[in-house]
Amino acid sequence: MNTYFIKLTEPNKNLVDVFNRWENDPTLIPLTRPNQNKSELECQRIITIENLFQRLEHVHIYLIYLDDQLIGEMNFMVDPSHLYKKEPGTAWIGITIGEPEGRGKGIGYVAIKYLEEQIKKEGLKRIELGVFEFNKQAEKLYQKLGYKEIGRITDFTYWQDKLWTDIRMEKCLGDNLN
């Protein structure tokens, strides 16, 4: 099993098609984007190549490959407005393992470690993320990687006929990564 990562610099139509498939996958939607109600949860979103180019202006995106198959993406942005703790020099991270073949194999762990290295190379000292309270697998992964809970935002996302909390977590990057 060979996992590797490539920084996205030049989006193409094939990649846009894959991102659209992941963005509208009913099994991924509740895990990857907040929804305020049932209609938002069921809403289809279309990403264009122009959207992806615009996103690259403020988001560092890395493609995740297993052997030679694209299975996911991870990203970070610096000091976005939705940080729980407004500390300058903070990276906000996200990860999506879009293909079922990539899930449950420890790829998320390896991918986040790689992303942390890239963030550290950018000179950033802190990482923050949000994980929906029902996503116990992701929460355990982040805890294993040394992330600590810093707060909760209640009634943040809709899934299974109710509103759920967003758990905000942080990790400070010292001279050596855990």
C-alpha positions, 0 to 999 in steps of 0.5 A: 500500500503506497500512500502519497500526496500531491499539492494541487496547483492546476485543477482540471476537468477530471479533478472537478468531476471527482470533487463534485462526486465527493461533494454530493455523496450522501455518505460524505455530506453529513461528515464534510459540510455543516447543514442547517436543515434537511433541505441543505443536507439534501442540496446538490452543490456544483463545483466548477473549475473556476471555483477550484481556481478561486479556492486555491487563492486562499486554500492549500489543497493536497490530493491523497493517492493510494497506489495510483488512485486518487482517494481524497483531499486535505487542505488548510487555510490560514486565519479564516474568520470561522476560527474558534480561537482567533489566534494569528498564524493558525491553520484551519484543516480539513480532510476528505477520504472520498473513496471507500477504498481509502477508509479504515486503513490509517490513511487519514493518520498519515495524511494529517501528519503530512499536512502538519509538516506542510503547515509547519514549513509555512511557519505556522504554530497552531492548527484548529479544526472542527469535527461534528460530534457524531463523527466519533472515528474522526474525533478519535483520530484527532485525539490520537494525533494530539488535538485537544478540545477547546470548545463546542458550538451547539446546534451547528449541523443537521443530520438524522433529524436533529442538530448536532454540536461542532467540537473545535480542537487545536494542536500547537506545533512545537519544534517536533511534531507528535 
